[in-house]
Amino acid sequence: AQKVTQAQTEISVVEKEDVTLDCVYETRDTTYYLFWYKQPPSGELVFLIRRNSFDEQNEISGRYSWNFQKSTSSFNFTITASQVVDSAVYFCALSEVGTGNQFYFGTGTSLTVIP
Amino acid sequence: GAVVSQHPSWVICKSGTSVKIECRSLDFQATTMFWYRQFPKQSLMLMATSNEGSKATYEQGVEKDKFLINHASLTLSTLTVTSAHPEDSSFYICSARWAAPPYEQYFGPGTRLTVT
C-alpha cells in the first residue's frame, strides 16, 4: 500500500492564484516526520519543510504555508500568490522512526504556473 | 544545512560498460546513506541502504550484482552500475543521514545517467 498519496498528478494555475497541494499519509508509528520537497527541472531536490508527528502547528513561511492534521493524516501545502518560479514537481515524504527513518515519497504533483 | 555532493552530475556511457557514482557528505559524518533512482515523470524509488563498514541492504527487485554499493568511509558511498544497459538510464540520487536524532537526511543533487 502506498504510504504517501499525492492524488493530484498535475496542476496548472494562473500566476497570482493560490494553489494547495494535497498529501495524505499512512503510518502506524507514533513518531514520524513529514516533508515537502520541490524538484525543479534541474532535478535537485529542494527541502521546503519538515514536521514531526508531535507538532501539529500550522506553519507559514513567506508565500508558503502548511496544514498538518493528524486526524485526517494529511499534510497539505499551499502556495499563495503563485509565481512562475514555483513551477516544479513537489514531493511529499514520510519518514518513520520505526523503519530506520527510511523515506517514503509520494508520486509527486507537477505544478505549472502560467504567466 | 548539511551538504551532500554527487559526482559526476551527469554521465553518458556505452552499453556494457560500468559507471561509478560517488556520494559524499561534505560537512558531517554519515553512517547511513541511501540510493534512489528516479525515472522521468516518476517518484524517487529507494534502491538500497548503504551502511558504513557493512554490506548494503537492497530493496526488493534491485539486483545487488548489478548495482554495487560500497560505503568505505563515513563520508563516502559509491554506486557502481555494472554492465549498463539503456534501461538503466535514469536519475540517481543519494542521501546521507545524520547520525543522531532526528536523523535528518540530506539529499545530493543527483546524477543523470544515460546509457547509449
Interface residues (C-beta under 8 A of the other chain):
Chain A: Y33 Y37 S42 G43 E44 L45 F47 R50 N52 F91 S95 V97 G100 N101 Q102 F103 F105 G106 T107 G108 S110
Chain B: G1 T32 F34 Q38 K41 Q42 S43 L44 L46 T49 F91 I93 S95 R97 P102 Y103 E104 Q105 F107 P109 G110 R112
